[in-house]
Amino acid sequence: MRVNPHRELRIGDELARAGRVREAVAIYARVGDHYVERGAGVRAVALYRQVISLVTEQAPEARASVEDVPRRLARLYRALGFDADAERLERDGWRAAR
């Protein structure tokens, strides 16, 4: 699937504002994956952290659809040289992400 990140992020933002957080986090995770594939790791970190924040604070029921986001973020942290953050996420998963 081709991703237009700017368009997708606008849609995700609108969905989140409308209270449709489950749909928003799916979009944010997909765009984060797109950024990883394109070598824009810092942008992906921001989106993965946003997913974690939204799920833990507003929509715990959405966790199942993005269950592996902490693992993706840990891999990305490691690739960017943030080993301590990566180890914490690898060890504690969602608990560390709060």
N, C-alpha and C positions, 0 to 999 in steps of 0.2 A: 504494500500500500504506500502510495506517495503521501508524504506529510508536508503540509504547508505550515511550518511552526507558528508563524505570526497569526495566521487565521485560526489555527487550532487553539492557541493560547487565549485568543479573544473569546472563543466559544467556551473554553474551560472557565474563564473568569466570569462570564455571564451565568453559566450553570452554577458555579459556586455561590454567586450573589443571590441566585434564585433559590438556594437551598438544595440544589441537586448535586450534592457533594460527591456522591458515588460516581456519577457520570464525569464530573470534573476531574477527580483523581485518576480515572482511567485515561483521560486525555492527557493530563500532565505526565503520567508515567510513559505513555506512548511517545510524546514529544521528547521527554528525557532520553528515551532509547534512541530516538532519531539523532539527538545531539551527540550521544556517545558514538554512534556509527559515523558521524561526520567529524569527530575529533574535537568537539566543543564540550570538553569534560566539565568545565566550571559551570556552564549553563545547565548541564545535566544535574550536577550536584544541587544547584538551587531548586530545580524542579522536583527531584527526589525528596529533598528536605521538605518542600511544600506539601508533597503527597503525605509524607509521614506526619507532618503537623496537622493537616486537615483530618486525616483518619483518626489520629489519637485524640484530637480535641473536639471534633464535630461529628464524625461519622465512623465509629468503630465497626459498624456493620459492613462498611466498604472494604475492610481489611482483606477479606478473602480474595477479592479481585486484584489486589496488588500485594499479595503476601510476600513476594520475593524482592520488593523494593529495598528493604534494608540490606539484603545480600548484594543487590546491584550497586547500592551506594558504597558498601564496603569495598567491593572490587575497584570501584572508581577512585575511592580515597587512596587505596593502595597504589594504583597506577599514577596518582598525582603526588605520591610521596607522603601522604598523611597516614603513616602506619599505625600510630596510636589510635586514631579514630577508626581505622579499618578493623583493628583488633577488637576494640570495644563493641563494634557492630557485629562482628563475626561471633563473638562470645555471647553477647546478650540480646542480639536481634532487636525486636520491637521495644523491649524494655530499655535498651540503651538509647534508642532513638527518641525517647520522650524528652 
